Amino acid sequence: MWQHLHGQLYAFTGACNCYALVRGHQAVLIEYDHEAHLQLEAFGVSEVLRVLLTHVHGHNAEVPSGLPVDVPEAEHRLMTHPEDIRAGRQRLNRYEVLKDHDLPAHGHEAGKLLDYDTFELLDRWEVVPTPGHTPGSITLILDHEGKRFAFVGDLLSGPGTVHDLSYTQWTYGGGEGLAGSILSLLDLEKRNLDVLLPAHGQIMRQPAHAFSLTLERLWALVRLRCHNPRLLKFREEPFVQVTKHVLMNRTSFAHHYVVVSQSGKALFIDFGYDFMFGLTDITERHARRPWLYNLPCLKDFGVKEISAVVPTHIHDDHVAGINVLRRVHGAKVLVPAGFAEVLLHPEAHDLPCQWFDAIEPDETLGSSFDWEEFHFRILPMPGHTPHAVGIFLEVDGERLLFQGDVLADDGLGLNYIYENGFDPADFVQVAHLIEQEQPTLLMGGHWEPVRVTPEWTSALKERAQQLLDLHTQIMPEQETHHD
């Protein structure tokens, strides 16, 4: 039975909770329940404008054909093509445990709810990314007649309770969803909410208590499992200062770097997945979710505006967040000419690790560019991918080379992947470039900055030559050099 909550907002508690925002004979539903839909006529509703879903599971997303529905962007295909998702599920010797098979019986056309978007639909709504129950889950915040309501999906079901913890295990033996839930709850906790409305469980009119108790218990479970011990520390201090004007995000995957101008503008070098608290075993769209969680912390370093972003190569962990960064912050996308076409038309290239969506450059870069008071040079650094670049910057008395993923670990790891497009002579070229340019710090995508010394450079040259020689010896009939 429907119950009145506040103003024109109503709740139906059942197998799955359903909520309705009503204006005259029209309503917007949040989550879907068939019985709730049938009973709308009891208070004069004859038209459902849209159904808004916080996530896509069978219990809340069995929306009848013809009824408009919007779903989280990351989970769009779960709504439109659930049959394909189920058909692709491995049955035997399966170690992938993300529960992405609990889906509607049939596909349904759907709109997309974009992370961080705001929109008007009988009132003002905000979309907040809140991974935890699923990687792509959202919370919908509604400002309605003087109160702030949060439709939290299955992030929590009551003070200190979660509807089903099994959904938080995204990998075999993992607890990624627990860490995601904690980050999401901490985000919502500071948003001055009045009422929490879950997909399952009880309506919570004391959010502070609900958040506090749930966080306490989830963090205890994380510690018991010995997972993510630095989660809260990294949340408090996501950025570390490399030089006065250069920061590294140590929580992101891959690391992204921030160059800060005197005027408070920021240029990002690479931007994939901010605050990567845990990856799923699968790499489909609903299991990969860029977000902007830590960017507000840049204010502590004097950043007033995110002005631009430059990737070092095409891989998803370096570019996945670029489109949302541009949409939310208006950052200009500057792409080196050698791989601009690949980012723009990923579907035309059969290459590993490409992001799902096209990334259109605002500007294509040649061999150098100026931004604010800084001069950057674009240097060819093949080896990991053929058209990868190094970005060279002299700043604060250092000569920085942002090298993406070409050189691993202590910088002496030769990070080649044959399927990416690898020539055994690539690293000889890279070693020669480093010897010629003489950077003082090597800034990698997944490793701490490396101090470059003459001894280190000599070791790199030796290893690069050895790699070429071994390939030449093992495959003597193969062409091993670029033209």
N, C-alpha and C positions, 0 to 999 in steps of 0.2 A: 504494500500500500504506500502511496506517495505521502510524504510528510513535508510540511512547510519548514524551510530553514531560515530564510531571511529575505526580505524584499520580494523579488520575483524568482527566487531560487528554491528548488524543491529536491528532495532526495527519495529514492526508492531503494530500500535495502532488501536484498534477496540473495540468490545464488551468486550474482555479481551485482554490486551496487551500481546504480544508474542515477544520474543527476540531470535536472532540467532547468534551464534558464528560460523564463517565459515572458513574452510580450504579447498580450492579447491572445489571438488564436495561434500564434507562432511560438515555436520552442527550438532551442538548441539542446541536444542531449550530449552528455559527457559519459563515456562508456555506453555499452548497449546491452539491454536486457529485453527479451521479447515480451514478457508479461508487463514490464514497466511501460513499454510502448503502447500496448493495448489499453492500458488504464489512463493514458493521457487525456482522453476525451472527458474524463470525469471532471476536469477543471477547465474545459473549453478549448483545449488545444486540438486543432484540426490539421496543422501543417508542421512537420519537422524540417527546419531549414537545413540542418547538418547534424551529423554525429561526429564528435571529436573524440579520438582515442589517445590514451596516454602510452599505449603499447599495443601490439597485435598478438593476441592469444585467442584460442577458441572460445573461452568463457566470456570475453568482453567484445568480440569482434564479429559475431555471427549476424551481420547487418543484412537485412533483406535487400534483394536486388531493387534498384531504382531509388533507394534512399541515399542521398549524398553523404559521403564520409571523408574525413581528413585524418591522416595518420602521421606519426613521426617520419620525417624524411628518410632516416636510416632504415626504417622497417617497411618502406613503401612496397617493396616486392613481396614481402610476407603477406600483404593484403591482396595484391593484384595477381600473384602467381603462387599461391600456397601449394597447388598440386605439384608444380615443378620442384619446390623445395623438398617436399616429402619424397618425390620420386628419386631425387638425387641423394637421399640419405643412405649411407652405408649401413648394411645390416650385420655383416659378419666381420669379426676381428676389428670391431670399431672401438676406437679410443677417443673419439670426439663426443663430448658429453654436454655441449651447449644445448639447452632444451629449446631448439628452434623447430620442433615438429608439432608443437601444440598450437595449431593454426586453424583458421576457419576452414570449413569443408570445401568451399569453392571460392574462386577469385572474385574480386569486386573492384570496380574502378574506384580510384581514391585520389583525393588531393593530398598535398604534402604540407605538413606543419614544420616550418623551418626553425631550427634552433635560434634563439635570441630574437625571433620575430615578434612584433606586436601587431594586433589587428582588431578591428571592430566587428563584432557580430552580436547584436543586441546589447553589447556592452564592450568594455575594453579587456583584451586578453593579452597575455604574455607567455611565450614558449620558453621554458627553461630546460636545458638538457640535464637529466638526472639518471645517469646509468647506475645500474645496481641489480634490479630485478632482471633486466635485459640490457645489453650494451646500448640499444637505441632508445630506451625509455625517456619520456619527457614528463615534466610537471606543467600543468596549465594553471596559471595564476589569473584569477578574475577579480577585478576591482568593481564592486557592486554595492551601491547605496551605502558608502562609508565603511565598508569592510573589505578585507583581502582574503579571498578563498583560494586554497591550493588543492587542485585535483592531482593527487600524488601517485595515482596508479597503485602498483603493488610494492612501492618503495618501503612502506610500513603499513601495518594494519591496525595499529593501536599503540599506546604508550609502551615501548619496549618489545613490541611484537612485529613479526613479519609473516605474511600469509604462507609462504613456502620457501624455505631456505635452499631447497635443491636447485632453484633457478639461479642462485648466485654462484654456483660452481660451473665456471665456463670452460675449464680444462680438467683433465683427468687428475684428480688429487688437488686441484687448485681451489682458490677462494677469491678469485678476481672480483666477483660481484659484491663481496663483503666490503672490499676496499672502495669500490665504486659507490656503494651505498653510503659509506661513511663520508666520502667527499661530497656527495649529493646532499645528504642531510645537513652537513655543516654549511653548505651554500644556502639552503632554504632557511636555516636557522636565523640568518641575519637579514631576512627579507621582510620582516615586520608583518608576518601573517597572523590572521585572526582565527581561521578555521582550516583544518586539514580534512580532506574528503578522499578516502581511499577507495580503490576498486573492490577490495574485500576488507571486512572488519568494521570498526566503529568510527563514527564521526568524532573528531578530536577538536574540542574547543579551547584546549590549553596547549597550544603547539610547543611552547618552551619545555614543558614537562615531557611531552611525547618525544621530542627530539632528544632531550638529555638522556632519558632512560634507554631509548633505542640505541643511541650512540654508545652509551656505556656497555651495553650487552654485546653489540656487534664488535666493538674494539676488544672486549675480553675474548671473544671467539677468534678474532684474528690473531691475537697474541698466543692463545692456546695452540693454534695451528702453526705458529712461528712463521707467519707470512707478513710481508710488507712492514718490517719493524721500523723503517724510517718514514713511513707514510705521513705522519703528522709533522715530523721535522721538515720534510720536503715541502709540505703545504705551507708551513710558516716561512720558509726561506727557499723558494723555488729557483731564484736567480742568484748566481754568483758573479762577482766582478772580476773579469779577466784583466782589464786595464781600466783607467778612469772612464773611458767612453765606450767600453765594450763589455757586454754581459753575456753569460751563457745560461740557458734554461736547462738545469740538470734534471728536471722531471720529464722533459719531453722526449719523444721517440720519433725521429732522431733529435739530438740536441739542436736547438735553434739558437742563433746568436743575434744579439741586439746591439746595433751601433746607435749611440745617442748623441745628437747634435747639441751645440750650445743653446739652441733655441727650444730644446725639449722635444724635438721630433725624433722618431725612432725608425730605423730601417732594419728589417729582419733579414737574416741570411738563413734560408730554409725555414719551412714551417709545415710540419707534418701533424703529429698527434701531441698536443699539449697535455701535460700530466698523464703519462701512460702508467696507470696503476696496475695494469695486467692485460695481456692479450689473450684472445680466444685461440683455439686450435685451428679454426677455419678463417678464411680470408674474404668471405663474401661480404657484400655491402652492409648487411644487417649486423655484421660482427666487427665492423671497422667504423669508428666514429670520431672524427676530429672535433675538438671543442676549444674554447677560449678561457679555460678555467683560471689560469694563473695570470692572465694579462693585467687585471687590475693592480697587481703587485708592482707593476712597472712605475706606477706613480711614486713609489718610494725612492726611485732613482731619477726623479725629475722628468719622467716622460709625460708629455701632455698630448701627444698625437702620434698614432702609428701611421707613418707616411708611405712606406714602400716595403716590398718584400722581393728578394732575389733568390731563386733556387740554384743549387750547385749541380743537380741532375734530376732525372725524371721520376725517381722512385717514390712510392706513396708516402713513406715515412718522412720524406722531405718536402712533399707538396700537398698532401691531403687537406691541410687546413687553409690553403691559400684562398680558395673561393669564399669560405665563410669569413675569413679575415677581411677580404675586400668588401663583402656585402655588409658586414657589421661596422667596420671601422673606416671604410673608404680607402684602404691602402692600395697604392698603385702596384701592379704586378709587372716587374721588370724581368724579362727572360732572356738569357743568352741565346744568340741566333742559332747556335748549333743544334739545339733541341726544342726550339719554340714550336715547330710543326708537330713534333711528337706529343707535346702536352695539349696542343689544340685539337689533334685528331688521334686520340689514343686507340680508338677502335681499328685504325688502319695499320697498326703495328703489333705484330705478335711477339711481344717482349714481356719478360717477367716484371712483376711489381709495379705495374701501371695503375694509377688511380682511376676510378670508375668514370669520373666526369671530366669533360674538356676544361682546360684552363686557358683562357684567352689572355694573351699578354696585352697590357696597356702600352708597353714599349718593348721593342726588341733591341738587345744590347749587342754592340760590337766588341772591340778589344778593350774599351775603357768607358767609364761614365763618371760624372760628377753628381754628388748629392750633398746638399747643404755645403759645409766647409770641407768635405772629404772627397778625395779622388780615389776611385777604385779601378783596378785593372783586372780584366778577364783573361785567364790563362788556360790553355788546353791541358787537361789532366785525364787522359784516357786510362783504362785499366779496369775500373769497376764497371763503367759504361763507356761506349766509344766517344760520346760527345760531352762527357762530364767536364766541368771547369773548376779551376781554383779561382778564388776571389782574393786578390792581394790588396792589402790596405796598410799604409804606414800611419800609425797613430800612437800617441803617448810614448814615444821613444821605442816602439816595437814595430817589427815588420811581420804582420800577420798574414798567414795563408790559410784561408778557409777552404778545406780540401774535400768536404763531403765524406765519402766512404772509400776513397781510393786506397789509403794506407791505414791499416788497422792496428789496434792495440797500442804499442809504443811507437807506432809510425813505421815499423819495419815489417809489419804484416802486409803481404801483397794480396789485396782483397779482390781477386779475380773470380768471375762467374762466367763460364763459357757461354751460357745462353744469353747473357747480357750483350754479347758481342765483344770478344776478347782477342787481342793480338799479343803474343808473347813479348813483343818488343815494346809494348806500352810502358812498362815500368822503367825501362832504360830511358825512355823519353822523359818520364816524370822525374827520375833521379837527376837527369841532366838539367831539367828546368829548375829544380830546387837548388842544385849547386850554383846555377847561374843567378837566380834571384836572391838567394841567401836570406830566406825568412828567418826570423828569430823564434817564432811560435807557430806550430802546426795545429790548426783547429779542426778536429775531426767530428764526424757525425755521431759517434757512439762511444767516444773515448775522451779521456782528459787531454787538455792541451799538452803538446810535446815540445820541449825546449830543443831547438835544432842546434847541433854542434858540428864542427868539422868531422869528428869521429863518427857521429850518427850518420852524416851524409855519406861518408865513405862506406859504412856498413850497408846503407840502402843501395848504393851503386853496385856493390858486390852481390847483394841478393838479387837485384834486378837482372844483372848479367847472368847469374846462375840460372834464373828462371828461363831466360831466353835460350841459353845453351842447352839446358835439359830438354826443352821442347824441340829444339833443332835436332838433338840426338835421338830422341824417342820417336819423332815424326819427321824423318829426314826428307820426305817427299812433299811435305806440306809447306806452302808459302807462309812465312812467319812475320813478314814485315808489311806495314802499310806502304802503298805506292808513294 
